[in-house]
Amino acid sequence: MGDYILAHDLGTSGNKAVLFSAEGAMVGSMQMGYGVFYERALWAEQDPQDWWRAVCTSTKRLLSQYDIAAEDVKAVSFSGQMMGALPVDRDGEPLSKAVIWADMRAQKQSDMLREKIDDNRFYHITGHRNTASYGIQKAMWIRENMPEIYERTYKFLNAKDYMVYKLTGKFYTDCSDANSMDCLDLAGHVWSEEIVEASGISYEKLPEIVESVFYVGNVTEKAAEETGLSVHTKVIMGAGDGVAANVGAGCVAPGRAYCCMGTSAWVASTSEKPVFDRERRIVCWAHAVPGLYSPNGTMQYAGGSYSWLKNTICVDETRRAGEAGASPYELMNQEIGESKRGAGGVLFLPYLMGERAPRWNEDAKGVFYGITAKTTRQDILRSVMEGIIMNLAECFSILRESSDIEELTLIGGVAKSALWQGSIADIFGVRVNVPGYTEEANSIGAAVIAGVGSGILEDFSAVDRFLISREKVQYDEEAHRFYQKRMKEFGDVYRALLPVYREKE
């Protein structure tokens, strides 16, 4: 017996259901995968029914495995993939597959918006750039290329918005996912009249915007039957995954910041007002905490570059790790430790898939620079790690221009590595906090949002009971001064290559 909170993290590869006690203890988790459809170049779609099946199955199995009565789950909420467009009819039935964040087909539509609203104006309305990554551009593509579906569309939804509808029968979105549609007036938390009218999308097809902690309603009888939840379980709106992670990393007050390292990576802080960069190098999200904002710099291929290193240069480490039942990354980290800071003068530009923040250059390519006859294999490996961190450190320095940040919470796979912890601290020049749960920030964020929205938790400061700080890593002043010089070289090499990047075949 007890009060429990259920969090669902709807990612690209699957849904993770995590059950927490009201005291902040993680009871257990269950993950169900689903696929992505890549039917044409630049396309990336998912079947929304796969999302729902994953939510239903993971919920039932989780409650069964841990012997939790349905009526003891007091609230449920979501962290969900952002920047998508799912058209549904008045009955909530999907009219096509969901066009997800990775889909880049709407480049023409982005250009059409640019003809009406210049990039600087657009950025200062939404806090974001006008690109094919976002939802309103995808909705424009559907209108122009699938007019019969557009006409039947009642609402365009993101992933967690559709799950909320399936549980309650109600259509809403929260401020963070509205922001991911790229047509939110960030300052006013309303749909931007200027952008929506320029897009040609009907206002009626956009859902009502509410706060992340909004109590939508209880689970319907039909949804209770399908999920195994109770009709007394409260459904709280939730947030987009990148913003839910802010909460889950404890960044619920101004000045708090975190770094999440996965295939992509980002650094984000928390502020009381929107933060805009004159060069538009970072973006700014509406926070899950009402009244706050989250300036953010996202790197395209951070952990992805390290994975590339594993699959190409470190084939032998991968083989040996497989034979020993170990992680190849552990062997790679050991070798990196044999190279001194600075990687023997080798610099790596980690732009294997172009770059978002701070470069915003889709033509950028990966580069090794500074290799000499004295360069060792260990130097090459270390340069990749340092290049990833230096690119993120440039984003972090931009965030510091508007906020006094003394500590950075590190989450993601590399948070378990002392080598990466120390290198991030030294290159960023900040104390690094390593929480007990390094890969559960999205789920913790959704759970805290559910707890606050349902009244189980008093306010967002309750996140501290969900977070157990494992250790704090201080940075070395001498090492930081060394890396500041290296970062200047890092930027100089990138800028020197700009004419080369611009030369297209």
ABEGO torsion letter per residue (X at the ends): XEBBBBBBBBBAAEBBBBBBBAAGBBAEBBBBBBBBBBABBGBBBBBAAAAAAAAAAAAAAAAAAAGBBAAABABBBBBBBBGBBBBBBAAGBBABBBBBAABAAAAAAAAAAAAABBAAAAAAAAGBBBBAABAAAAAAAAAAABAAAAAABABBBBAAAAAAAAAAGBBBBBAAAAAAAGABBAAAGBBBAAAAAAAGBBAAABBBBBBAABBAEBBBAAAAAAAGBBAABBBBAEBBAAAAAAAAAGBABBGBBBBBBBABBBBBBBBABBBBBAAGABBBBBBABBGBBBBBBBBABBAAAAAAAAAAAAAAAAAAAAAAGBBAAAAAAAAAAABBBGGGGBBBBABAAEBBOAAGBAABBBBBBGBBAABBAAAAAAAAAAAAAAAAAAAAAAAAAABBBABBBBBEAAAABAAAAAAAAAAAGBBBBBBABAAAAAAAAAAAAAAAAAGABABAAAAAAABBBABBBBBBAAAAAAAAAAAAAAAAAAAAAAAAAABBX
